[in-house]
Amino acid sequence: MNDTYAPLDAESSELTEVLVGLLSQARGSGRGDLVERLDPWLGRLDRPQVRVVVVGPFKRGKSSLVNAIVDAPVCPVDDVYATAVPTIVSFGPEAGATLIADVPGEVEPMSVPIDVTDLRRHVTESGLGGGSLDTARVEVTLPRQLLHDGLVIVDSPGIGGTVRRHAATTLALLPEADALLVMTDASQEFTEPELAFLRQAAAVSPAIYCVLSKI
């Protein structure tokens, strides 16, 4: 009996071969749905990160939860205006922020350094007044030990509201999530939009946890 174990790089290489084979079969069978689910996993093998996406309806405390986890006010909290674009928080040697925006007519997105203390006008509805740039996400780095080994926390736009674009943006985050934290209100039952979202999330997310607010 061989008690030795294959090196991590070897295991990763074997998994890559398996995924590449599955992707090839899925494409050949016309299974675009499987291609969309498998393709993000191929990139994860080269990225030693654990991505946790915080999701839920508008005004459930998602931004406040992210701020509490990373112990910094990186996600604006507003009584009126809601989060409109994802905020991705990861480790960095110093606090900083970058706006990733799509530019009409350009294939590659534009990266623009922004003031980490002035994120409200970049990620909330109050600050997105149109213009030539369409903000795709804001990436924030923090020198936090919690994030040092690859933990990434994502604050997402609310689901179940009247702005369908916000829900679509959040749904697009699911295939790359290693886990979801679903914020919900303990004072009421799950709404139909919440249940519909959970059904979609369960189909693509490996781990889902519910976090109750207003207990």
C-alpha positions in Angstrom: 0.0 0.0 0.0 1.4 3.4 -1.0 1.1 5.8 1.9 2.4 8.8 0.0 0.2 11.6 -1.2 0.3 13.4 -4.5 1.6 17.0 -4.2 -1.0 19.7 -4.3 0.2 20.9 -7.7 -0.2 17.4 -9.1 -3.8 17.2 -7.7 -4.6 20.6 -9.1 -3.2 19.5 -12.5 -5.4 16.4 -12.4 -8.5 18.4 -11.5 -7.7 20.8 -14.3 -7.6 18.0 -16.8 -10.9 16.6 -15.6 -12.6 20.0 -15.8 -11.2 20.7 -19.3 -12.5 17.3 -20.4 -15.9 18.0 -18.9 -16.1 21.4 -20.5 -15.2 19.9 -23.9 -18.0 17.3 -23.5 -20.5 20.0 -22.4 -19.6 22.2 -25.4 -19.8 19.3 -27.8 -23.2 18.3 -26.4 -24.5 21.9 -26.7 -25.0 22.2 -22.9 -24.3 25.8 -22.5 -25.8 25.7 -19.0 -23.1 23.3 -17.9 -20.4 25.3 -19.5 -21.4 28.4 -17.5 -21.3 26.4 -14.3 -18.0 24.6 -15.0 -16.0 27.4 -16.5 -15.6 29.5 -13.3 -14.2 26.5 -11.4 -11.4 26.2 -13.9 -10.2 29.7 -12.8 -10.6 28.8 -9.1 -7.9 26.2 -9.3 -5.3 28.9 -10.0 -6.8 31.3 -7.4 -6.2 30.3 -3.7 -9.2 32.3 -2.5 -12.4 31.6 -0.7 -15.1 34.0 -2.0 -18.1 34.6 0.3 -20.9 36.7 -1.2 -23.4 38.4 1.1 -26.8 38.5 -0.6 -30.4 39.3 0.3 -33.2 41.9 -0.2 -32.7 45.6 0.0 -32.2 47.1 3.5 -31.5 43.9 5.3 -28.1 44.9 6.7 -25.8 43.3 4.1 -23.3 46.2 4.1 -23.3 46.5 7.9 -22.5 42.8 8.1 -19.5 43.1 5.7 -18.3 46.1 7.7 -18.5 44.2 10.9 -16.7 41.2 9.5 -13.7 43.2 8.2 -13.9 45.8 11.0 -13.9 48.8 8.7 -16.6 51.0 7.2 -15.8 50.0 3.6 -19.4 49.4 2.5 -21.6 52.6 2.7 -24.7 52.2 4.9 -27.5 54.6 3.9 -31.1 54.9 5.3 -32.5 55.8 1.8 -30.1 54.7 -1.0 -29.2 51.1 -1.5 -26.1 49.4 -2.8 -26.1 49.4 -6.6 -22.8 47.7 -7.5 -20.8 44.9 -5.9 -18.0 45.8 -3.4 -15.3 43.1 -3.3 -13.1 43.2 -0.2 -9.8 41.3 -0.1 -6.4 41.5 1.5 -3.9 44.2 0.7 -0.8 45.7 2.4 -2.7 48.9 2.8 -6.3 50.2 2.5 -7.2 51.1 -1.1 -10.0 51.0 -3.6 -10.3 50.6 -7.4 -13.4 51.2 -9.6 -13.7 48.7 -12.4 -15.9 50.2 -15.1 -17.1 49.1 -18.6 -16.4 51.7 -21.3 -18.8 51.8 -24.3 -16.9 50.5 -27.4 -14.0 49.0 -25.4 -13.5 45.3 -24.8 -11.4 45.6 -21.7 -12.8 47.3 -18.6 -11.2 50.4 -17.2 -9.5 50.4 -13.7 -9.6 53.7 -11.9 -8.1 54.2 -8.4 -10.6 55.9 -6.0 -10.6 57.3 -2.5 -11.4 54.4 -0.1 -13.1 56.9 2.2 -15.5 58.1 -0.5 -17.1 54.9 -1.8 -20.6 56.1 -1.3 -20.8 58.0 -4.5 -19.4 55.0 -6.4 -21.5 52.1 -5.1 -24.9 53.5 -4.0 -27.8 54.6 -6.0 -27.3 58.2 -4.9 -24.0 58.4 -6.6 -24.7 56.6 -9.9 -26.1 59.4 -12.0 -25.1 58.0 -15.4 -22.3 59.2 -17.6 -19.9 57.6 -20.0 -18.8 54.8 -17.5 -20.9 51.9 -16.3 -19.5 50.8 -13.0 -19.1 47.0 -12.9 -17.7 46.7 -9.4 -15.5 48.3 -6.7 -12.5 46.4 -5.4 -11.3 47.2 -1.9 -8.1 46.0 -0.2 -7.6 46.0 3.6 -4.6 45.0 5.7 -6.7 42.5 7.8 -5.3 39.2 9.1 -8.8 37.7 8.5 -8.3 38.3 4.8 -4.6 37.4 4.6 -5.0 33.8 3.6 -7.4 34.4 0.7 -10.8 35.1 2.2 -12.7 37.5 0.0 -16.0 39.2 1.1 -18.5 40.6 -1.5 -21.3 43.0 -0.7 -24.0 42.7 -3.4 -26.9 44.8 -4.6 -30.3 43.8 -3.1 -32.6 41.3 -4.7 -36.4 41.4 -4.9 -36.6 45.2 -5.7 -38.1 47.0 -8.7 -34.6 47.5 -10.3 -34.1 44.2 -12.2 -30.5 45.2 -13.1 -29.5 45.0 -9.4 -30.9 41.4 -9.1 -29.2 40.4 -12.4 -25.9 41.8 -11.1 -26.2 39.7 -7.9 -27.2 36.5 -9.7 -24.1 36.9 -11.9 -21.9 36.7 -8.8 -23.2 33.3 -7.8 -21.1 31.0 -10.1 -17.9 32.3 -8.6 -19.0 32.2 -5.0 -17.6 29.5 -2.7 -20.4 30.3 -0.1 -23.3 32.6 0.3 -24.5 34.5 3.4 -28.1 35.2 2.9 -29.4 38.1 5.0 -33.0 37.9 5.9 -35.4 39.6 8.4 -36.3 37.5 11.4 -39.5 39.5 11.8 -41.2 37.9 8.8 -41.2 34.8 6.7 -39.2 34.4 3.5 -40.9 36.4 0.7 -41.6 34.8 -2.7 -38.7 36.8 -4.3 -36.4 35.5 -1.6 -37.5 31.9 -2.1 -37.1 32.2 -5.9 -33.6 33.6 -5.4 -32.7 30.8 -3.0 -33.8 28.2 -5.5 -31.6 29.7 -8.2 -28.7 30.0 -5.7 -29.0 26.4 -4.6 -28.5 25.2 -8.1 -25.1 26.8 -8.5 -23.7 27.6 -5.0 -21.9 24.9 -2.9 -22.8 26.4 0.5 -25.6 28.7 1.6 -26.0 30.1 5.1 -28.8 32.3 6.4 -28.1 35.2 8.7 -31.0 36.7 10.6 -31.3 40.4 11.2 -33.8 42.1 13.6 -33.7 39.2 16.0 
